[in-house]
Amino acid sequence: MKKYLPIILKLIAAIIMLQTLFFKFTAAQESVDLFTKLAGENEALMRIGTGILELIASILLFIPRKTWLGAILTIGLMGGAIMGHLTKLGIEHNGDGGILFYSAVITLIAGSILLFINRKDIPVIGNKL
């Protein structure tokens, strides 16, 4: 299981982040509404910017010596998503039953475990961890 855990965690995190990109990049009404609540008139910038960062994080997770960087980016993005839900959106958004919130929590956990597993690859400090 130890051999397969990292790939399973990478797939979980990447699938969750990548599945929302279509909605972010095509300005789906649900995505526009969500980011309007979070960013107001800067909705498009935040929606597209978040999508680009999630795409980069998903790619980095699968580059062996950069998994740590993808994990840090994933943790930051999902931490922001969770805070957005807790402060402005609510756990349940637009009657989704909390799916977006819980997906962010699962992705944050996957990213955190991946960072722990790959901590030795972090430049400068990795060999001390």
N, CA, C and O atoms as a Tinker XYZ file with bonds, in Angstrom:
   516  protein
     1  N      0.831000   -1.203000    0.000000    73     2
     2  CA     0.000000    0.000000    0.000000    64     1     3
     3  C      0.867000    1.254000    0.000000    63     2     4     5
     4  O      0.508000    2.263000   -0.607000    81     3
     5  N      2.021000    1.187000    0.690000    73     3     6
     6  CA     2.910000    2.338000    0.773000    64     5     7
     7  C      3.369000    2.778000   -0.618000    63     6     8     9
     8  O      3.583000    3.965000   -0.865000    81     7
     9  N      3.514000    1.817000   -1.512000    73     7    10
    10  CA     3.953000    2.097000   -2.879000    64     9    11
    11  C      2.858000    2.822000   -3.672000    63    10    12    13
    12  O      3.160000    3.686000   -4.496000    81    11
    13  N      1.613000    2.479000   -3.431000    73    11    14
    14  CA     0.510000    3.016000   -4.221000    64    13    15
    15  C     -0.149000    4.253000   -3.612000    63    14    16    17
    16  O     -0.856000    4.979000   -4.311000    81    15
    17  N      0.071000    4.500000   -2.330000    73    15    18
    18  CA    -0.574000    5.631000   -1.670000    64    17    19
    19  C     -0.280000    6.973000   -2.348000    63    18    20    21
    20  O     -1.209000    7.746000   -2.581000    81    19
    21  N      0.986000    7.274000   -2.673000    73    19    22
    22  CA     1.235000    8.570000   -3.315000    64    21    23
    23  C      0.487000    8.755000   -4.631000    63    22    24    25
    24  O     -0.060000    9.830000   -4.877000    81    23
    25  N      0.450000    7.740000   -5.474000    73    23    26
    26  CA    -0.241000    7.884000   -6.759000    64    25    27
    27  C     -1.744000    8.039000   -6.555000    63    26    28    29
    28  O     -2.398000    8.797000   -7.270000    81    27
    29  N     -2.284000    7.321000   -5.579000    73    27    30
    30  CA    -3.716000    7.453000   -5.281000    64    29    31
    31  C     -4.021000    8.866000   -4.804000    63    30    32    33
    32  O     -5.007000    9.465000   -5.234000    81    31
    33  N     -3.188000    9.403000   -3.922000    73    31    34
    34  CA    -3.385000   10.768000   -3.417000    64    33    35
    35  C     -3.234000   11.806000   -4.530000    63    34    36    37
    36  O     -3.999000   12.769000   -4.594000    81    35
    37  N     -2.251000   11.610000   -5.403000    73    35    38
    38  CA    -2.066000   12.522000   -6.536000    64    37    39
    39  C     -3.289000   12.504000   -7.439000    63    38    40    41
    40  O     -3.768000   13.556000   -7.864000    81    39
    41  N     -3.792000   11.322000   -7.730000    73    39    42
    42  CA    -4.969000   11.201000   -8.596000    64    41    43
    43  C     -6.197000   11.855000   -7.970000    63    42    44    45
    44  O     -6.947000   12.555000   -8.650000    81    43
    45  N     -6.400000   11.627000   -6.680000    73    43    46
    46  CA    -7.544000   12.236000   -5.990000    64    45    47
    47  C     -7.459000   13.752000   -6.080000    63    46    48    49
    48  O     -8.422000   14.406000   -6.479000    81    47
    49  N     -6.305000   14.316000   -5.708000    73    47    50
    50  CA    -6.147000   15.771000   -5.713000    64    49    51
    51  C     -6.292000   16.336000   -7.119000    63    50    52    53
    52  O     -7.004000   17.319000   -7.325000    81    51
    53  N     -5.622000   15.721000   -8.082000    73    51    54
    54  CA    -5.661000   16.236000   -9.453000    64    53    55
    55  C     -7.052000   16.132000  -10.055000    63    54    56    57
    56  O     -7.517000   17.073000  -10.699000    81    55
    57  N     -7.713000   15.020000   -9.859000    73    55    58
    58  CA    -9.061000   14.846000  -10.421000    64    57    59
    59  C    -10.009000   15.891000   -9.848000    63    58    60    61
    60  O    -10.784000   16.499000  -10.587000    81    59
    61  N     -9.952000   16.102000   -8.541000    73    59    62
    62  CA   -10.839000   17.095000   -7.926000    64    61    63
    63  C    -10.533000   18.485000   -8.464000    63    62    64    65
    64  O    -11.454000   19.232000   -8.796000    81    63
    65  N     -9.253000   18.849000   -8.558000    73    63    66
    66  CA    -8.918000   20.186000   -9.052000    64    65    67
    67  C     -9.228000   20.329000  -10.543000    63    66    68    69
    68  O     -9.742000   21.366000  -10.965000    81    67
    69  N     -8.928000   19.320000  -11.336000    73    67    70
    70  CA    -9.111000   19.417000  -12.783000    64    69    71
    71  C    -10.575000   19.392000  -13.208000    63    70    72    73
    72  O    -10.933000   19.986000  -14.225000    81    71
    73  N    -11.423000   18.713000  -12.443000    73    71    74
    74  CA   -12.829000   18.625000  -12.844000    64    73    75
    75  C    -13.536000   19.974000  -12.790000    63    74    76    77
    76  O    -14.553000   20.162000  -13.456000    81    75
    77  N    -13.021000   20.903000  -12.018000    73    75    78
    78  CA   -13.666000   22.220000  -11.921000    64    77    79
    79  C    -13.157000   23.197000  -12.975000    63    78    80    81
    80  O    -13.747000   24.263000  -13.158000    81    79
    81  N    -12.074000   22.855000  -13.673000    73    79    82
    82  CA   -11.480000   23.781000  -14.630000    64    81    83
    83  C    -12.425000   24.127000  -15.777000    63    82    84    85
    84  O    -12.483000   25.280000  -16.204000    81    83
    85  N    -13.151000   23.157000  -16.269000    73    83    86
    86  CA   -14.094000   23.421000  -17.349000    64    85    87
    87  C    -15.060000   24.536000  -16.953000    63    86    88    89
    88  O    -15.329000   25.442000  -17.741000    81    87
    89  N    -15.575000   24.465000  -15.732000    73    87    90
    90  CA   -16.544000   25.456000  -15.263000    64    89    91
    91  C    -15.896000   26.828000  -15.074000    63    90    92    93
    92  O    -16.494000   27.859000  -15.379000    81    91
    93  N    -14.661000   26.819000  -14.565000    73    91    94
    94  CA   -13.951000   28.083000  -14.362000    64    93    95
    95  C    -13.606000   28.737000  -15.694000    63    94    96    97
    96  O    -13.841000   29.932000  -15.875000    81    95
    97  N    -13.056000   27.975000  -16.618000    73    95    98
    98  CA   -12.572000   28.540000  -17.878000    64    97    99
    99  C    -13.680000   28.874000  -18.875000    63    98   100   101
   100  O    -13.484000   29.706000  -19.760000    81    99
   101  N    -14.842000   28.233000  -18.741000    73    99   102
   102  CA   -15.955000   28.537000  -19.656000    64   101   103
   103  C    -16.946000   29.518000  -19.053000    63   102   104   105
   104  O    -17.989000   29.792000  -19.646000    81   103
   105  N    -16.629000   30.048000  -17.882000    73   103   106
   106  CA   -17.501000   31.012000  -17.195000    64   105   107
   107  C    -18.897000   30.443000  -16.972000    63   106   108   109
   108  O    -19.901000   31.121000  -17.194000    81   107
   109  N    -18.946000   29.190000  -16.530000    73   107   110
   110  CA   -20.235000   28.587000  -16.182000    64   109   111
   111  C    -20.880000   29.422000  -15.080000    63   110   112   113
   112  O    -20.197000   29.909000  -14.179000    81   111
   113  N    -22.184000   29.580000  -15.159000    73   111   114
   114  CA   -22.886000   30.473000  -14.241000    64   113   115
   115  C    -22.623000   30.143000  -12.773000    63   114   116   117
   116  O    -22.477000   31.049000  -11.952000    81   115
   117  N    -22.563000   28.853000  -12.436000    73   115   118
   118  CA   -22.296000   28.461000  -11.048000    64   117   119
   119  C    -20.943000   28.988000  -10.577000    63   118   120   121
   120  O    -20.806000   29.477000   -9.456000    81   119
   121  N    -19.946000   28.878000  -11.458000    73   119   122
   122  CA   -18.608000   29.338000  -11.126000    64   121   123
   123  C    -18.559000   30.862000  -11.028000    63   122   124   125
   124  O    -17.933000   31.411000  -10.121000    81   123
   125  N    -19.211000   31.528000  -11.947000    73   123   126
   126  CA   -19.267000   32.995000  -11.916000    64   125   127
   127  C    -19.948000   33.465000  -10.630000    63   126   128   129
   128  O    -19.468000   34.390000   -9.975000    81   127
   129  N    -21.060000   32.832000  -10.269000    73   127   130
   130  CA   -21.768000   33.209000   -9.037000    64   129   131
   131  C    -20.882000   33.018000   -7.806000    63   130   132   133
   132  O    -20.824000   33.886000   -6.934000    81   131
   133  N    -20.202000   31.889000   -7.742000    73   131   134
   134  CA   -19.340000   31.593000   -6.599000    64   133   135
   135  C    -18.229000   32.634000   -6.474000    63   134   136   137
   136  O    -18.018000   33.184000   -5.393000    81   135
   137  N    -17.524000   32.906000   -7.560000    73   135   138
   138  CA   -16.401000   33.844000   -7.497000    64   137   139
   139  C    -16.869000   35.295000   -7.359000    63   138   140   141
   140  O    -16.125000   36.138000   -6.859000    81   139
   141  N    -18.084000   35.587000   -7.794000    73   139   142
   142  CA   -18.630000   36.930000   -7.573000    64   141   143
   143  C    -18.846000   37.158000   -6.079000    63   142   144   145
   144  O    -18.582000   38.248000   -5.569000    81   143
   145  N    -19.326000   36.132000   -5.380000    73   143   146
   146  CA   -19.492000   36.242000   -3.925000    64   145   147
   147  C    -18.153000   36.430000   -3.225000    63   146   148   149
   148  O    -18.060000   37.129000   -2.216000    81   147
   149  N    -17.121000   35.801000   -3.769000    73   147   150
   150  CA   -15.801000   35.873000   -3.150000    64   149   151
   151  C    -15.030000   37.140000   -3.518000    63   150   152   153
   152  O    -14.361000   37.730000   -2.669000    81   151
   153  N    -15.123000   37.556000   -4.781000    73   151   154
   154  CA   -14.234000   38.613000   -5.269000    64   153   155
   155  C    -14.939000   39.832000   -5.840000    63   154   156   157
   156  O    -14.282000   40.790000   -6.248000    81   155
   157  N    -16.266000   39.813000   -5.876000    73   155   158
   158  CA   -16.987000   40.964000   -6.408000    64   157   159
   159  C    -16.644000   41.233000   -7.856000    63   158   160   161
   160  O    -16.731000   40.341000   -8.701000    81   159
   161  N    -16.254000   42.468000   -8.144000    73   159   162
   162  CA   -15.988000   42.855000   -9.537000    64   161   163
   163  C    -14.716000   42.215000  -10.095000    63   162   164   165
   164  O    -14.485000   42.262000  -11.303000    81   163
   165  N    -13.907000   41.631000   -9.252000    73   163   166
   166  CA   -12.693000   40.931000   -9.695000    64   165   167
   167  C    -12.947000   39.445000   -9.928000    63   166   168   169
   168  O    -12.011000   38.646000   -9.953000    81   167
   169  N    -14.204000   39.084000  -10.097000    73   167   170
   170  CA   -14.605000   37.683000  -10.242000    64   169   171
   171  C    -13.826000   36.962000  -11.328000    63   170   172   173
   172  O    -13.276000   35.891000  -11.073000    81   171
   173  N    -13.763000   37.516000  -12.532000    73   171   174
   174  CA   -13.116000   36.834000  -13.656000    64   173   175
   175  C    -11.630000   36.610000  -13.391000    63   174   176   177
   176  O    -11.104000   35.534000  -13.676000    81   175
   177  N    -10.959000   37.608000  -12.853000    73   175   178
   178  CA    -9.535000   37.492000  -12.555000    64   177   179
   179  C     -9.294000   36.382000  -11.532000    63   178   180   181
   180  O     -8.388000   35.566000  -11.702000    81   179
   181  N    -10.090000   36.353000  -10.488000    73   179   182
   182  CA    -9.906000   35.339000   -9.448000    64   181   183
   183  C    -10.289000   33.947000   -9.964000    63   182   184   185
   184  O     -9.611000   32.966000   -9.656000    81   183
   185  N    -11.365000   33.858000  -10.745000    73   183   186
   186  CA   -11.823000   32.573000  -11.276000    64   185   187
   187  C    -10.787000   31.976000  -12.225000    63   186   188   189
   188  O    -10.419000   30.810000  -12.086000    81   187
   189  N    -10.322000   32.761000  -13.179000    73   187   190
   190  CA    -9.342000   32.278000  -14.151000    64   189   191
   191  C     -7.987000   32.041000  -13.477000    63   190   192   193
   192  O     -7.326000   31.039000  -13.748000    81   191
   193  N     -7.580000   32.954000  -12.608000    73   191   194
   194  CA    -6.310000   32.801000  -11.892000    64   193   195
   195  C     -6.285000   31.544000  -11.044000    63   194   196   197
   196  O     -5.296000   30.811000  -11.037000    81   195
   197  N     -7.372000   31.296000  -10.332000    73   195   198
   198  CA    -7.469000   30.084000   -9.520000    64   197   199
   199  C     -7.409000   28.846000  -10.401000    63   198   200   201
   200  O     -6.741000   27.870000  -10.057000    81   199
   201  N     -8.099000   28.879000  -11.530000    73   199   202
   202  CA    -8.074000   27.751000  -12.459000    64   201   203
   203  C     -6.680000   27.463000  -12.981000    63   202   204   205
   204  O     -6.264000   26.307000  -13.050000    81   203
   205  N     -5.956000   28.513000  -13.348000    73   203   206
   206  CA    -4.589000   28.344000  -13.841000    64   205   207
   207  C     -3.699000   27.738000  -12.752000    63   206   208   209
   208  O     -2.915000   26.828000  -13.021000    81   207
   209  N     -3.823000   28.242000  -11.531000    73   207   210
   210  CA    -3.011000   27.724000  -10.432000    64   209   211
   211  C     -3.361000   26.267000  -10.108000    63   210   212   213
   212  O     -2.475000   25.478000   -9.779000    81   211
   213  N     -4.637000   25.909000  -10.197000    73   211   214
   214  CA    -5.029000   24.517000   -9.963000    64   213   215
   215  C     -4.478000   23.600000  -11.058000    63   214   216   217
   216  O     -4.087000   22.467000  -10.779000    81   215
   217  N     -4.445000   24.082000  -12.284000    73   215   218
   218  CA    -3.865000   23.309000  -13.377000    64   217   219
   219  C     -2.369000   23.100000  -13.141000    63   218   220   221
   220  O     -1.862000   21.990000  -13.300000    81   219
   221  N     -1.672000   24.157000  -12.766000    73   219   222
   222  CA    -0.230000   24.059000  -12.485000    64   221   223
   223  C      0.020000   23.093000  -11.328000    63   222   224   225
   224  O      0.911000   22.248000  -11.410000    81   223
   225  N     -0.760000   23.211000  -10.252000    73   223   226
   226  CA    -0.599000   22.324000   -9.098000    64   225   227
   227  C     -0.798000   20.865000   -9.507000    63   226   228   229
   228  O     -0.039000   19.989000   -9.092000    81   227
   229  N     -1.820000   20.610000  -10.320000    73   227   230
   230  CA    -2.102000   19.240000  -10.753000    64   229   231
   231  C     -0.953000   18.665000  -11.567000    63   230   232   233
   232  O     -0.615000   17.491000  -11.415000    81   231
   233  N     -0.352000   19.473000  -12.425000    73   231   234
   234  CA     0.784000   19.013000  -13.222000    64   233   235
   235  C      1.991000   18.742000  -12.326000    63   234   236   237
   236  O      2.639000   17.702000  -12.450000    81   235
   237  N      2.289000   19.675000  -11.427000    73   235   238
   238  CA     3.452000   19.529000  -10.548000    64   237   239
   239  C      3.367000   18.288000   -9.666000    63   238   240   241
   240  O      4.392000   17.686000   -9.347000    81   239
   241  N      2.160000   17.902000   -9.269000    73   239   242
   242  CA     2.008000   16.707000   -8.433000    64   241   243
   243  C      2.583000   15.461000   -9.106000    63   242   244   245
   244  O      3.011000   14.528000   -8.426000    81   243
   245  N      2.593000   15.443000  -10.439000    73   243   246
   246  CA     3.046000   14.259000  -11.177000    64   245   247
   247  C      4.479000   14.362000  -11.691000    63   246   248   249
   248  O      4.950000   13.474000  -12.401000    81   247
   249  N      5.172000   15.441000  -11.334000    73   247   250
   250  CA     6.593000   15.565000  -11.662000    64   249   251
   251  C      7.360000   15.152000  -10.406000    63   250   252   253
   252  O      7.349000   15.878000   -9.411000    81   251
   253  N      8.025000   13.999000  -10.440000    73   251   254
   254  CA     8.601000   13.420000   -9.221000    64   253   255
   255  C      9.384000   14.381000   -8.323000    63   254   256   257
   256  O      9.156000   14.386000   -7.114000    81   255
   257  N     10.274000   15.173000   -8.850000    73   255   258
   258  CA    11.075000   16.066000   -7.997000    64   257   259
   259  C     10.361000   17.367000   -7.669000    63   258   260   261
   260  O     10.900000   18.209000   -6.950000    81   259
   261  N      9.137000   17.541000   -8.198000    73   259   262
   262  CA     8.368000   18.768000   -7.938000    64   261   263
   263  C      7.040000   18.485000   -7.244000    63   262   264   265
   264  O      6.216000   19.385000   -7.082000    81   263
   265  N      6.834000   17.239000   -6.835000    73   263   266
   266  CA     5.591000   16.894000   -6.143000    64   265   267
   267  C      5.395000   17.764000   -4.907000    63   266   268   269
   268  O      4.279000   18.193000   -4.615000    81   267
   269  N      6.476000   18.022000   -4.185000    73   267   270
   270  CA     6.401000   18.859000   -2.982000    64   269   271
   271  C      5.842000   20.248000   -3.321000    63   270   272   273
   272  O      5.052000   20.808000   -2.561000    81   271
   273  N      6.258000   20.793000   -4.462000    73   271   274
   274  CA     5.804000   22.121000   -4.862000    64   273   275
   275  C      4.321000   22.091000   -5.244000    63   274   276   277
   276  O      3.558000   22.987000   -4.883000    81   275
   277  N      3.933000   21.062000   -5.967000    73   275   278
   278  CA     2.514000   20.880000   -6.292000    64   277   279
   279  C      1.670000   20.711000   -5.043000    63   278   280   281
   280  O      0.549000   21.213000   -4.965000    81   279
   281  N      2.220000   19.998000   -4.063000    73   279   282
   282  CA     1.505000   19.788000   -2.799000    64   281   283
   283  C      1.338000   21.099000   -2.040000    63   282   284   285
   284  O      0.266000   21.369000   -1.499000    81   283
   285  N      2.389000   21.916000   -1.994000    73   283   286
   286  CA     2.291000   23.215000   -1.307000    64   285   287
   287  C      1.254000   24.100000   -1.994000    63   286   288   289
   288  O      0.444000   24.745000   -1.329000    81   287
   289  N      1.280000   24.129000   -3.327000    73   287   290
   290  CA     0.312000   24.931000   -4.075000    64   289   291
   291  C     -1.101000   24.404000   -3.841000    63   290   292   293
   292  O     -2.036000   25.188000   -3.681000    81   291
   293  N     -1.257000   23.099000   -3.819000    73   291   294
   294  CA    -2.566000   22.482000   -3.550000    64   293   295
   295  C     -3.067000   22.870000   -2.163000    63   294   296   297
   296  O     -4.232000   23.233000   -2.000000    81   295
   297  N     -2.201000   22.796000   -1.176000    73   295   298
   298  CA    -2.571000   23.147000    0.195000    64   297   299
   299  C     -3.013000   24.607000    0.265000    63   298   300   301
   300  O     -4.027000   24.922000    0.887000    81   299
   301  N     -2.259000   25.490000   -0.369000    73   299   302
   302  CA    -2.621000   26.906000   -0.364000    64   301   303
   303  C     -3.949000   27.176000   -1.046000    63   302   304   305
   304  O     -4.780000   27.920000   -0.525000    81   303
   305  N     -4.150000   26.573000   -2.210000    73   303   306
   306  CA    -5.394000   26.770000   -2.948000    64   305   307
   307  C     -6.594000   26.232000   -2.174000    63   306   308   309
   308  O     -7.630000   26.891000   -2.080000    81   307
   309  N     -6.446000   25.048000   -1.628000    73   307   310
   310  CA    -7.568000   24.441000   -0.910000    64   309   311
   311  C     -7.798000   25.126000    0.435000    63   310   312   313
   312  O     -8.934000   25.212000    0.903000    81   311
   313  N     -6.726000   25.611000    1.053000    73   311   314
   314  CA    -6.898000   26.410000    2.270000    64   313   315
   315  C     -7.717000   27.655000    1.969000    63   314   316   317
   316  O     -8.597000   28.028000    2.744000    81   315
   317  N     -7.428000   28.295000    0.846000    73   315   318
   318  CA    -8.203000   29.461000    0.426000    64   317   319
   319  C     -9.642000   29.110000    0.126000    63   318   320   321
   320  O    -10.552000   29.852000    0.495000    81   319
   321  N     -9.861000   27.990000   -0.537000    73   319   322
   322  CA   -11.228000   27.555000   -0.847000    64   321   323
   323  C    -12.013000   27.275000    0.435000    63   322   324   325
   324  O    -13.172000   27.669000    0.559000    81   323
   325  N    -11.381000   26.602000    1.370000    73   323   326
   326  CA   -12.045000   26.290000    2.640000    64   325   327
   327  C    -12.379000   27.576000    3.393000    63   326   328   329
   328  O    -13.478000   27.718000    3.928000    81   327
   329  N    -11.434000   28.504000    3.432000    73   327   330
   330  CA   -11.705000   29.788000    4.115000    64   329   331
   331  C    -12.826000   30.547000    3.426000    63   330   332   333
   332  O    -13.653000   31.169000    4.092000    81   331
   333  N    -12.862000   30.503000    2.101000    73   331   334
   334  CA   -13.954000   31.146000    1.373000    64   333   335
   335  C    -15.298000   30.550000    1.747000    63   334   336   337
   336  O    -16.282000   31.271000    1.907000    81   335
   337  N    -15.336000   29.240000    1.883000    73   335   338
   338  CA   -16.584000   28.583000    2.282000    64   337   339
   339  C    -16.963000   28.942000    3.718000    63   338   340   341
   340  O    -18.134000   29.188000    4.010000    81   339
   341  N    -15.998000   28.971000    4.594000    73   339   342
   342  CA   -16.291000   29.230000    6.006000    64   341   343
   343  C    -16.643000   30.693000    6.281000    63   342   344   345
   344  O    -17.356000   30.986000    7.241000    81   343
   345  N    -16.151000   31.610000    5.449000    73   343   346
   346  CA   -16.374000   33.026000    5.728000    64   345   347
   347  C    -17.440000   33.685000    4.855000    63   346   348   349
   348  O    -18.163000   34.560000    5.333000    81   347
   349  N    -17.556000   33.285000    3.582000    73   347   350
   350  CA   -18.474000   33.987000    2.680000    64   349   351
   351  C    -19.515000   33.109000    2.004000    63   350   352   353
   352  O    -20.646000   33.543000    1.784000    81   351
   353  N    -19.147000   31.891000    1.676000    73   351   354
   354  CA   -20.030000   31.051000    0.874000    64   353   355
   355  C    -20.935000   30.149000    1.700000    63   354   356   357
   356  O    -22.072000   29.875000    1.318000    81   355
   357  N    -20.424000   29.695000    2.822000    73   355   358
   358  CA   -21.117000   28.673000    3.595000    64   357   359
   359  C    -20.650000   27.303000    3.140000    63   358   360   361
   360  O    -20.164000   27.147000    2.019000    81   359
   361  N    -20.796000   26.322000    3.998000    73   359   362
   362  CA   -20.365000   24.967000    3.651000    64   361   363
   363  C    -21.178000   24.460000    2.465000    63   362   364   365
   364  O    -20.627000   23.852000    1.548000    81   363
   365  N    -22.450000   24.703000    2.481000    73   363   366
   366  CA   -23.301000   24.335000    1.352000    64   365   367
   367  C    -23.486000   25.566000    0.481000    63   366   368   369
   368  O    -23.928000   26.614000    0.952000    81   367
   369  N    -23.144000   25.430000   -0.789000    73   367   370
   370  CA   -23.262000   26.559000   -1.729000    64   369   371
   371  C    -24.205000   26.176000   -2.862000    63   370   372   373
   372  O    -24.014000   25.151000   -3.517000    81   371
   373  N    -25.213000   26.991000   -3.088000    73   371   374
   374  CA   -26.185000   26.751000   -4.171000    64   373   375
   375  C    -26.811000   25.359000   -4.106000    63   374   376   377
   376  O    -27.043000   24.725000   -5.135000    81   375
   377  N    -27.078000   24.897000   -2.899000    73   375   378
   378  CA   -27.745000   23.608000   -2.724000    64   377   379
   379  C    -26.909000   22.407000   -3.142000    63   378   380   381
   380  O    -27.464000   21.380000   -3.533000    81   379
   381  N    -25.584000   22.516000   -3.065000    73   379   382
   382  CA   -24.723000   21.405000   -3.491000    64   381   383
   383  C    -24.499000   20.350000   -2.409000    63   382   384   385
   384  O    -23.788000   19.370000   -2.633000    81   383
   385  N    -25.102000   20.549000   -1.242000    73   383   386
   386  CA   -24.930000   19.587000   -0.158000    64   385   387
   387  C    -23.535000   19.603000    0.455000    63   386   388   389
   388  O    -23.164000   18.689000    1.191000    81   387
   389  N    -22.769000   20.637000    0.152000    73   387   390
   390  CA   -21.430000   20.752000    0.700000    64   389   391
   391  C    -20.355000   20.058000   -0.123000    63   390   392   393
   392  O    -19.214000   19.938000    0.325000    81   391
   393  N    -20.703000   19.602000   -1.317000    73   391   394
   394  CA   -19.754000   18.859000   -2.155000    64   393   395
   395  C    -18.475000   19.654000   -2.415000    63   394   396   397
   396  O    -17.377000   19.116000   -2.277000    81   395
   397  N    -18.605000   20.928000   -2.790000    73   395   398
   398  CA   -17.408000   21.732000   -3.068000    64   397   399
   399  C    -16.541000   21.876000   -1.824000    63   398   400   401
   400  O    -15.317000   21.762000   -1.900000    81   399
   401  N    -17.167000   22.125000   -0.688000    73   399   402
   402  CA   -16.431000   22.285000    0.559000    64   401   403
   403  C    -15.698000   20.995000    0.927000    63   402   404   405
   404  O    -14.502000   21.017000    1.219000    81   403
   405  N    -16.414000   19.876000    0.913000    73   403   406
   406  CA   -15.805000   18.614000    1.311000    64   405   407
   407  C    -14.746000   18.156000    0.304000    63   406   408   409
   408  O    -13.767000   17.512000    0.680000    81   407
   409  N    -14.943000   18.489000   -0.971000    73   407   410
   410  CA   -13.915000   18.190000   -1.972000    64   409   411
   411  C    -12.638000   18.962000   -1.669000    63   410   412   413
   412  O    -11.539000   18.427000   -1.807000    81   411
   413  N    -12.781000   20.221000   -1.257000    73   411   414
   414  CA   -11.616000   21.036000   -0.895000    64   413   415
   415  C    -10.909000   20.441000    0.323000    63   414   416   417
   416  O     -9.679000   20.416000    0.371000    81   415
   417  N    -11.666000   19.968000    1.296000    73   415   418
   418  CA   -11.075000   19.362000    2.498000    64   417   419
   419  C    -10.305000   18.096000    2.127000    63   418   420   421
   420  O     -9.179000   17.896000    2.583000    81   419
   421  N    -10.906000   17.248000    1.305000    73   419   422
   422  CA   -10.245000   16.009000    0.877000    64   421   423
   423  C     -8.962000   16.333000    0.116000    63   422   424   425
   424  O     -7.935000   15.687000    0.321000    81   423
   425  N     -9.024000   17.334000   -0.765000    73   423   426
   426  CA    -7.854000   17.715000   -1.553000    64   425   427
   427  C     -6.764000   18.301000   -0.659000    63   426   428   429
   428  O     -5.580000   18.037000   -0.870000    81   427
   429  N     -7.156000   19.092000    0.333000    73   427   430
   430  CA    -6.196000   19.645000    1.287000    64   429   431
   431  C     -5.485000   18.515000    2.045000    63   430   432   433
   432  O     -4.269000   18.555000    2.226000    81   431
   433  N     -6.239000   17.529000    2.476000    73   431   434
   434  CA    -5.650000   16.391000    3.197000    64   433   435
   435  C     -4.692000   15.623000    2.288000    63   434   436   437
   436  O     -3.589000   15.266000    2.701000    81   435
   437  N     -5.118000   15.370000    1.046000    73   435   438
   438  CA    -4.248000   14.657000    0.099000    64   437   439
   439  C     -2.957000   15.442000   -0.135000    63   438   440   441
   440  O     -1.871000   14.863000   -0.132000    81   439
   441  N     -3.071000   16.748000   -0.337000    73   439   442
   442  CA    -1.889000   17.583000   -0.537000    64   441   443
   443  C     -0.973000   17.584000    0.673000    63   442   444   445
   444  O      0.250000   17.567000    0.533000    81   443
   445  N     -1.559000   17.604000    1.856000    73   443   446
   446  CA    -0.757000   17.602000    3.092000    64   445   447
   447  C      0.014000   16.300000    3.256000    63   446   448   449
   448  O      1.186000   16.312000    3.635000    81   447
   449  N     -0.631000   15.195000    2.977000    73   447   450
   450  CA     0.046000   13.900000    3.075000    64   449   451
   451  C      1.156000   13.807000    2.025000    63   450   452   453
   452  O      2.250000   13.324000    2.313000    81   451
   453  N      0.870000   14.269000    0.817000    73   451   454
   454  CA     1.893000   14.252000   -0.236000    64   453   455
   455  C      3.094000   15.124000    0.130000    63   454   456   457
   456  O      4.238000   14.755000   -0.136000    81   455
   457  N      2.831000   16.274000    0.737000    73   455   458
   458  CA     3.938000   17.134000    1.166000    64   457   459
   459  C      4.776000   16.418000    2.219000    63   458   460   461
   460  O      6.006000   16.468000    2.175000    81   459
   461  N      4.119000   15.755000    3.160000    73   459   462
   462  CA     4.846000   15.020000    4.190000    64   461   463
   463  C      5.693000   13.903000    3.563000    63   462   464   465
   464  O      6.861000   13.734000    3.913000    81   463
   465  N      5.102000   13.152000    2.646000    73   463   466
   466  CA     5.812000   12.048000    2.004000    64   465   467
   467  C      7.028000   12.561000    1.221000    63   466   468   469
   468  O      8.071000   11.907000    1.191000    81   467
   469  N      6.889000   13.723000    0.594000    73   467   470
   470  CA     7.940000   14.271000   -0.282000    64   469   471
   471  C      8.757000   15.383000    0.363000    63   470   472   473
   472  O      9.420000   16.147000   -0.338000    81   471
   473  N      8.719000   15.481000    1.667000    73   471   474
   474  CA     9.391000   16.579000    2.375000    64   473   475
   475  C     10.895000   16.606000    2.133000    63   474   476   477
   476  O     11.499000   17.678000    2.162000    81   475
   477  N     11.500000   15.475000    1.900000    73   475   478
   478  CA    12.958000   15.418000    1.678000    64   477   479
   479  C     13.374000   16.091000    0.362000    63   478   480   481
   480  O     14.539000   16.449000    0.189000    81   479
   481  N     12.420000   16.261000   -0.564000    73   479   482
   482  CA    12.724000   16.882000   -1.855000    64   481   483
   483  C     12.685000   18.406000   -1.808000    63   482   484   485
   484  O     13.076000   19.058000   -2.776000    81   483
   485  N     12.222000   18.983000   -0.707000    73   483   486
   486  CA    12.131000   20.435000   -0.604000    64   485   487
   487  C     13.543000   21.005000   -0.537000    63   486   488   489
   488  O     14.325000   20.622000    0.334000    81   487
   489  N     13.880000   21.928000   -1.458000    73   487   490
   490  CA    15.234000   22.492000   -1.453000    64   489   491
   491  C     15.559000   23.189000   -0.128000    63   490   492   493
   492  O     14.671000   23.736000    0.526000    81   491
   493  N     16.780000   23.166000    0.245000    73   491   494
   494  CA    17.369000   23.820000    1.420000    64   493   495
   495  C     16.926000   23.178000    2.734000    63   494   496   497
   496  O     17.779000   22.793000    3.535000    81   495
   497  N     15.639000   23.052000    2.977000    73   495   498
   498  CA    15.174000   22.533000    4.269000    64   497   499
   499  C     14.840000   21.060000    4.275000    63   498   500   501
   500  O     14.735000   20.449000    5.338000    81   499
   501  N     14.667000   20.470000    3.077000    73   499   502
   502  CA    14.223000   19.083000    2.979000    64   501   503
   503  C     15.100000   18.078000    3.681000    63   502   504   505
   504  O     14.604000   17.124000    4.280000    81   503
   505  N     16.412000   18.284000    3.612000    73   503   506
   506  CA    17.310000   17.316000    4.247000    64   505   507
   507  C     17.319000   17.422000    5.763000    63   506   508   509
   508  O     17.876000   16.561000    6.444000    81   507
   509  N     16.706000   18.472000    6.295000    73   507   510
   510  CA    16.622000   18.653000    7.753000    64   509   511
   511  C     15.306000   18.141000    8.333000    63   510   512   513
   512  O     15.129000   18.087000    9.550000    81   511
   513  N     14.383000   17.764000    7.441000    73   511   514
   514  CA    13.060000   17.355000    7.926000    64   513   515
   515  C     12.976000   15.868000    8.172000    63   514   516
   516  O     11.928000   15.368000    8.582000    81   515
